[in-house]
Amino acid sequence: MNEDRDRRISIVELEDEMKRSYMDYSMSVIVSRALPDVRDGLKPVHRRILYSMYEQGLGYNRPYKKSASVVGDVLGKYHPHGDSAVYDAMVRMAQDFSLLHPLVDGQGNFGSLDGDPAAAYRYTEARMSRIGGEMLADIDRETVDFVPNFDDRLTEPRVLPSAIPNLLVNGSSGIAVGMATNIPPHNLREIVAACCAIIDDPDLPDQRLLDIVHGPDFPIGGVIMGRQGVRDAYLTGKGRIVVRARTSREETNRGKSAIVVEDLPYQVNKSKLISGIADLVKQKRIRGITDIRDESDREGMRIVIELRRDVVPEVVLNQLYKHTAMESSFGANMLALVGNQPRRLTLRQMLDLFLEHRHEVVLRRTRYDLEKAQARAHILEGLLAALDVIDDVIAAIRSSRDREEANAALMEDFDFSEAQAKAILEMRLHRLTSLEAEELSGELSELKVQISELERLVASRDARMELVARELREVADTYGRERRTGIDLHPPGSLTVEDLIPDDRMVIMVSYSGYIKRLALDTYRSQHRGGRGISGASTRDEDQLDQIFVSSNHSYILFFTNLGRCHWLKVYRIPEAGRSSRGKAVVNLIELQPDERPVAHVCVKDFDHRYVLMASDRGRIKKTPLSAYSHPRRDGIWAIRLEGEAELVGARLTDGASEVMLAKRSGLANRFSELEVRPQGRHTMGVAGIRTPDDDRVVSMVVLDESSTILTISKGGYGKRTAVGEYRSTHRGGKGIINMRCTKRTGPVIKVMAVRDTDDIILVSATGMVIRVPAEQIRIIGRSTQGVRLMNLPEGDCVVDAARIPEEEDRENGLDD
C-alpha cells in the first residue's frame, strides 16, 4: 500500500506549478469567456444564448418567450456559470444603445441610456432579432463544427456561420487575464463594401480600405474628432479615437441662447453627464449656464443647456468638451481569438479572416447541398427507371417473401442500388401515373442544373467568393442604414478657447491694490472734454485705479511689477466685468510674490525682433530684446534690476532707434535718441535717462512720432497737446526742459503720451469715474502752458491714469498702448 501511494506522489517545484496552473487558468479565461472569436465576433456566452434560442425556435417571427426560460436553458445545457452572467449578456445583446444591430429582440425593461438596470429575467421576454437569425443561417447544413457541451450530453457549435461581419459591425469589449479587447462598432454598409472590395482585388492597398471604412459608427451617434486615431487603430490594431457629443444652437422663447445635445459619445451615461455638468456649474468651473433640462423621449435624445445672454455659446461648449464626458476617448484595442489564440489584428486582417470563414461556410454548405442533390438525383433516376419496367418490378416484389428479399431482388435483377431499391419499395401507388412520372422527370432535370452549379462552386474558389460577396450585399441591402456617427476631419485640440473668442478690443483696468478687469471698448461712449464721465469701476475707499490701457483679446500682456519681474497673461483670460464691478484680484491670474504688484505693461501678439524699453521713476532707462521675455515661468522672470525704492513707470515696444522722452511729475521732460541706450540683458539696471531730484519722480516714458502730438495730463484733470517739434533733442542724463506749467489748480503731471487726431483718450479718476474724449478736441498749445480742463472732477477726486485708443491702422502696426 505504501509503495502504491509513493508511486502516486510526484515532487514538483512550487514556482513551476504556479506558472503552469496560472497559464492554464488565464488561457481558459481568454478562450472560454473574455475574448470574441474573429469569425463570428461572439464570446462563448453570446454564442450559446443565440444557439439556445435557435433550438427553442425563438425566431424573429415567433412569439416572445420569458427570458428566464432562455437563461435556464443556457445554464442547463451549455454555460454552467451564474445566471446573472448569462442574463446580463443577453440584456446587452438587446440594447440598441449598446449594439449597432441588436441580436436579441427584447420586450420589457432592458435598461436605458441613463444607466437604469434591466428588469429581472422573470419579467422580461425575448427572442432573436431578424439580423440575429442571420448569425445562425445554414447552421443545419454542416457549415460549422460541433463540439460536446460541458457534460458531454449534447453538442454545441464551435462557431456560428455568421452571415454578417459581426465583430466589426457590433464591436466587442472584454477584460481577460493580462489583456483586454475593445473593438468599436462599424457601419454595416461600409464593412460589406470593404469586404467586397477585397474580394474584387485581394491586393487592395490599405489606404483604399481606409477610404471605404471611414471610421467607427457608434449606436448613439457622436462625432469622431480627426482620423489619426482611427487610422492608428485600423493599421496597427490599437488607437485612441476622440468622440464628441453632437450639438446644435437654439434660441429660447426668452431670447436666450441654448446648446442642445442631440447625441452622446459611446457608453456615456446621460444622467451622470447632466449631474456632472450641474456640479461644475455649482463649483463655478463652468460659467454662464442658467438651466439644464433633459427633454429626451422616444424620438431621440435632447439635452437643453440654457446660457446667460452675455456669454459666448462656443466658449461654454468648449468648456463642456474639456471638463465633461461630452468629449470622450475610445481606446481601440482590436484583440480577438484566431485559432483559439489571442491576436491583435488590423482592419485588413479582421476582414480577411472573416471572409475566409465565410468562404469555408459557403464551401461546406455547397458540398452539403451537392451531396443532398446528388443523392436525390440518384433516387429519381431509380424511380424513373423503375417506372419504365414497372410490371416487371411489381412482379418481382410480389414474388418475394418479405421486404429484404424484395430489396435484394430489385438490386440483383434490375441493377438498382440499395438506396434506389429502398425508394422503390416505399413508392406510393399514385406515383405510377404518367403525370407523376413527368413531375419526377422535371425534378430530375432541375436537380441536374443545380448539381452542375454546385459542382462549379466546389471547383472554383473565385465562384465561391463571388457568392460570398453577393450574399454580403444582400445582407447590407436588407439591414444596412446610414451612418449615425459623424467624422470631423479637424484633429482634436485644433479648436481652442482662444479660437472661439472674438479678437475684440478691450479696456483693461488695474487698481493700485491689484484688482483687474476687462470691458468692451464700446462701454465708454465718446463725450466732449470737460464732462463728468461715467462710472468705470467700483473701488474701496483705500484703493484707486492705477492703470488703464486698451488691447485685443488675443494679445499677450507682459506685466512688469514693482519688484522688476515680468509675468505673462492673455487678455481674454482676464474676467470680463461690468462698469461698476471691482474686477478680480490679479494674484488669482498670475503668481505674484508678497508685496508685488503690476506697475507697467506691454501688449504684444508676436515676440519678434523689437525691443522692450523700460524706465524707472528714478530716471533710469533700459533696452532689452523682446524675445528675452518670450518664455516666462509661472512665477515670472526678471525684467530689470531696480535700485533702492525705485519703481517702473513705463515699458514700451520700440524698433531700437526711436526718439524717446522721459517726463517728470514736476512738468519737465528730456528728449533723446534711443540709440544712446545700448541693449542689455534682463537682470540689469539700465543707464541714466534724466536727472531726478529726491522730491521729483518720472511719471511717463514716451516713444515719439513726428506725426503725433504730445498729450500731457495733470492730476487736477487738465491737459494739453503740444507739437513734438517744440521738444528739442538733447542727450540722455539731462535735467529736461519745460513740458507743462504746473500750478496748484492743475496739480502735478500724472501722464504724458503721444497721440494722433484720430485717437480717443480715456481718463479715469481715483473714485472710478471714466471719460472718453476725442484727442482732436484737446487744443494744441505750447509747452509752457497749463492746458485746458479735460475732466470735471468732484471735490476730493483726481485723475490717476489715462489711456490712448488708437485708430485701427495703429493697432495693426503694433502701436497700441
Secondary structure by P-SEA (a helix, b strand, c coil): caaaaaaabbbbbaaaaaaaaaaaaaaaaaccccbbbccccccaaaaaaaaaaaaaccccccccccaaaaaaaaaaccccccaaaaaaaaaaaacccccccccccccccccccccccccccccbbbcccaaaaaaacccccccbbbbbccccccccccccccccccccccccccccccbbbbbbbbbaaaaaaaaaaaaacccccaaaaaaaccccccccbbbbcccaaaaaaaaccbbbbbbbcccccccccccbbbbbbccccccccaaaaaaaaaaaaaaccccccccccccccccbbbbbbbbcccccaaaaaaaaaaccccbbbbbccbbbbcccccccccaaaaaaaaaaaaaaaaaaaaaaaaaaaaaaaaaaaaaaaaaaaaaaaaaaaaacccaaaaaaaaaacccccaaaaaaaaacccccccaaaaaaaaaaaaaaaaaaaaaaaaaacaaaaaaaaaaaaaaaaaaccccccbbbcccccccccccccccbbbbbbbbcccbbbbccccccccccccccccccccccccccccccccccccccccccccccbbbbbbbcccccccccccccccccccccccccccccccccccccccbbbbbbcccbbbbbbbcccccccccccccccccccccccccccccccbbbbbbbccccbbbbbbccccccccccccccccccccccccccccccccccbbbbbbcccccccccccccbbbbbcccccccccccccccccccbbbbbcccbbbbbbcccbbbbbbccccbbbbccccccccccccccccccccccccccaaaaaacccc
